[in-house]
Amino acid sequence: MMRVIAVFVLFAVASIVGYATVAQQTTQRHFVSGEVRPIVTAQLQQEGAGAAAPAPAPVDETALRYFARQGDTLRMQAEIDRLRSLHPGWEPPANLLSNDYVPDADIERIWTLVSSGDLAGARAAIAAKQEADPGFAPSEDLLQTLARGEAGLRLRNASDARQYETVITIAANQPDLLTCEAVDNLWRLAEAFVRTGNKPRALDAYSYILTNCTDSAERYATLQKAIELLERDDLDPLFALEQTGADGSPEFADLRLDLARRAIATALENGTKPLDQDVSLFAAAAEERENADDLRLMGWYEMSRDRADAALVWFKRATASDPSPASAQGTGAALLEMGDPEAAEEMLSDYRSEDGEIRALYLDAAAALLALQPRIDLSSNVLGRIVDTVMDTRHAMAAQELGWYAYDFQQPQTAVEWFTLALRWQSDLEPAAYGLMVASNALGDLATVESIRAQWGPRSARIANFGNAANATAPPPLPRARPAHVAVWATAPVATSVPAHINQASTSAPQTSSGARNCSTYVPAGSLSAGAALSHGWCLMDLNRPAQAVDHFNRALQSASERTRSDAAYGLSLAYIRLGLADEAAVAAAAAPITDGQALELQIAILSAKAVSAYDIGDYRRALDALDARARFAPERNDLLTLRAWSYYHLRRFAEAKRIFEAVAATGYGDAVAGLNATNTALSVWSD
Amino acid sequence: MKRLLLALALGLNAGPARAESVILPSEWSSYLENFVSEDGRVIDTANNGISHSESQGYGLVLAVLADDRPSFERIWSFTNTQLLVRDDGLAGWRWDPAAEPHMTDANNATDGDILIAYGLALAGSAWNQQIYTDAGRAMAGTIGRRLLVDVDGMVAILPGTEGFQDPTHQRATILNPSYWVFEALPVFARLDPAINWTAVSESGIELIRRARISRSGLPPDWLVLDGHGQVRPAPGFPEEFGYNGIRIPLYMMRAGINPALLDPFRQHADAAGLYKVDPVTGKQIEPISEPGYRLIAAAMECVSEGTTIPTELTTMAPTSYYAATLQLLLLDHLRRNRPDCIGAPA
């Protein structure tokens, strides 16, 4: 077996770096077992001289008898061969254990040092004995044993110090280190091959172990190490060497399952797709073993694939095996995703004080339940626990949802109280401000309506335009149909045997078409996956609710997918433009890479908005600057040409104003006619 | 025999021979007992009992000077199996018995590598062992090819492969003049003549010369050359002439370098010993006064002025690994080459 490995490693090493390595081996051989050669050479000459002398020195049989007493037949035979070659005609004594031979205590002591691992002491003892007895020659076996021990130490130390080329060189020079009895050396060599970019040779080393070595724990550990260091696809040839374990099942079954579990957890983490074989293996094992962690992991995996109904089945199995908060959390999330907030709220209610995640999910379910259209009359029991939780957590979003709920049941005074509370908890919550406006209006409290308009108007078009029939583009805020509520939970606890770093698997549902979705019911952006939030954002834009869309696009910007982030940045920028917030729009456009076409469109729209807002505050020069900048990208429309002309007018550049007003009025654009008149009047006044 | 060792140190005509030691058996056994473990580890007792390539290198050199081949074997076994595992064939510098793995820094320290290679070369000559000569040659060649750098037109010794050069930020290369083990360089020149080791020696002397025009006249332990080629303390290192630098005069005396260059070192030494000195202001920071260090001060006075060394300093005092090492190296030199300094007939 040793011979086989020697050939394997030498071939392997030579094939990596070719001649250079072979040359290095030569140097290294001197270095590692270097002390050997000159000593032996000198001693052979000595022996030669001794043989020529009339009275040959007696043969030193100490080592031979030492091995015999130790029962070390391998070393004993090697020593017999050595003595025969040194002393022609010598034959080993018939009884090596007899007491008529006086052993050399020094040699016995040297072997004892070697056996105890004190290689430095053995080297020193050999040198001391040579000084005392220049005729002494250590046996080849002793020297080889020492060299092997030293090489093993160097291999371990080099490996610990991450000096992988040294590891490979030592292994090549001392191939008898590479045996099943010292499997650690083979593991370290394999790692050195991986770290130096030679995967095929690493696979050879692992394959060697799995082909030749029989210790089941070491075989298992071998594959574990290979899994740590190699890619998933590289492992198939190693799995092919799997044997049947003592219990009759395949020895690597657990490792296969662990790999599949990792693949699925990784898929949850970064949105990759696991191999079908991994999914089916893991699903079958989860079902058979009824391990709750695995069952839940399958649930979250199905959730990430937008298959909430399948997920629900897994979470129910998990609940049956382990009726824990974690199982309830999954079940509740699946129910919410499937559009059943009533059941979700019910399922989660018992666990809503367990931890922050479950409580937040519970509040999402509660908010969705409150928003259901047509409104359902919730029992006082259900309403009571929702209110308790909202009050405990000071959850502004759910509070404003309670406001709308009250408003719909003709309790505007209660609604006002909830909206007020929501605003106190979160002062920039636009839906609450809008709700307070709507409910105050119903109570005839026009002072509050106008106060909110003054405070929020610049930030929210629907608040600015509230009550203004001509401009009422946004429909009343009353939610209609249920939205497809995608509340894929942000963190999915997965099986404990999965490495810690992927335990917090954040799921990101793939973006789906927004066409089929209905977004008229308020859904907190934070409860949606990035992809779902993006769809929801576009839907809100369709409903002309840019302020709410801002939240959803911001959520979508957290996506791991560049495509989603890009769309989100584009949407966010458009939403700000629609809100008249040009600076925010410009910042949003830079939040993620967007296409050139989108960038151009946004740039034009942002400059338009800048021109309008500069004009509105009387900064006509900046308005003209923005229009000039915009003109580099697109021709000016009539409304902007008119804005430009009015800007000239206010800057008393009447001649330029007149030229533009005339040109635009000629196209039949009514606004320009008024401008032309005003300019003509001004010109007549100022020309005097 | 005295002549022979001197010739070896100066890189002249050293043939293989067994050295007759002038280190007394009692001194050497005291050194072994206090600083060398059974497994061949040379222990820096003042630094939490760690070892390093420098201590192993000194151990190898002293074992040859003491003509103790069994101890050499012991120290070499440890050095070879524990430190000499770097891919480039040099030694990882720091080994801590309390850490696992023991090698806590695999960067090299070039003075350690030079001392190990020098010890191997001495052993190869002293005991006629080609295998040691070959190992020393391999290390010297690696040092010559990887760790010699151009600094202001000089061939300088880079203190380690990592951390002393920063060309991307155009920072000056950091040097340590005490890494010039002058006596080893002519030996390397014989082992590997393709490298200009003479130029390395000259650079080391040039650094000491340039330091003389500073207020203290002493080279900082860690230095850089500024835009005018002047010696300055290296940024980020303690601004001091201290435990590194105090071995410079020892190396100079052992290599027979012009005693006039010892003057600045003498000026900052007195009967109480050597001092840690601020190299910029010349202010003495604290005394360095174990007997081993005081012997350096006294030896400089003898070499320069003929003042006999007090007897108590010529008795080996195993106070700490480093002081005892320097003391033995200096006693070896004085007994061979300047017996007049220690009251023996010249």
Boltz contact constraints between the chains, C-beta under 6 A:
constraints:
  - contact:
      token1: [A, 30]
      token2: [B, 134]
      max_distance: 6.0
  - contact:
      token1: [A, 31]
      token2: [B, 135]
      max_distance: 6.0
  - contact:
      token1: [A, 34]
      token2: [B, 131]
      max_distance: 6.0
  - contact:
      token1: [A, 35]
      token2: [B, 131]
      max_distance: 6.0
  - contact:
      token1: [A, 38]
      token2: [B, 129]
      max_distance: 6.0
  - contact:
      token1: [A, 38]
      token2: [B, 130]
      max_distance: 6.0
  - contact:
      token1: [A, 38]
      token2: [B, 131]
      max_distance: 6.0
  - contact:
      token1: [A, 119]
      token2: [B, 77]
      max_distance: 6.0
  - contact:
      token1: [A, 120]
      token2: [B, 39]
      max_distance: 6.0
  - contact:
      token1: [A, 120]
      token2: [B, 40]
      max_distance: 6.0
  - contact:
      token1: [A, 120]
      token2: [B, 74]
      max_distance: 6.0
  - contact:
      token1: [A, 120]
      token2: [B, 77]
      max_distance: 6.0
  - contact:
      token1: [A, 120]
      token2: [B, 78]
      max_distance: 6.0
  - contact:
      token1: [A, 123]
      token2: [B, 73]
      max_distance: 6.0
  - contact:
      token1: [A, 123]
      token2: [B, 77]
      max_distance: 6.0
  - contact:
      token1: [A, 124]
      token2: [B, 70]
      max_distance: 6.0
  - contact:
      token1: [A, 124]
      token2: [B, 73]
      max_distance: 6.0
  - contact:
      token1: [A, 124]
      token2: [B, 74]
      max_distance: 6.0
  - contact:
      token1: [A, 127]
      token2: [B, 69]
      max_distance: 6.0
  - contact:
      token1: [A, 127]
      token2: [B, 70]
      max_distance: 6.0
  - contact:
      token1: [A, 127]
      token2: [B, 73]
      max_distance: 6.0
  - contact:
      token1: [A, 128]
      token2: [B, 70]
      max_distance: 6.0
  - contact:
      token1: [A, 150]
      token2: [B, 81]
      max_distance: 6.0
  - contact:
      token1: [A, 153]
      token2: [B, 81]
      max_distance: 6.0
  - contact:
      token1: [A, 154]
      token2: [B, 81]
      max_distance: 6.0
  - contact:
      token1: [A, 154]
      token2: [B, 85]
      max_distance: 6.0
  - contact:
      token1: [A, 157]
      token2: [B, 82]
      max_distance: 6.0
  - contact:
      token1: [A, 157]
      token2: [B, 85]
      max_distance: 6.0
  - contact:
      token1: [A, 158]
      token2: [B, 85]
      max_distance: 6.0
  - contact:
      token1: [A, 160]
      token2: [B, 101]
      max_distance: 6.0
  - contact:
      token1: [A, 161]
      token2: [B, 85]
      max_distance: 6.0
  - contact:
      token1: [A, 161]
      token2: [B, 92]
      max_distance: 6.0
  - contact:
      token1: [A, 161]
      token2: [B, 103]
      max_distance: 6.0
  - contact:
      token1: [A, 161]
      token2: [B, 106]
      max_distance: 6.0
  - contact:
      token1: [A, 163]
      token2: [B, 85]
      max_distance: 6.0
  - contact:
      token1: [A, 163]
      token2: [B, 86]
      max_distance: 6.0
  - contact:
      token1: [A, 163]
      token2: [B, 87]
      max_distance: 6.0
  - contact:
      token1: [A, 165]
      token2: [B, 87]
      max_distance: 6.0
  - contact:
      token1: [A, 166]
      token2: [B, 85]
      max_distance: 6.0
  - contact:
      token1: [A, 166]
      token2: [B, 87]
      max_distance: 6.0
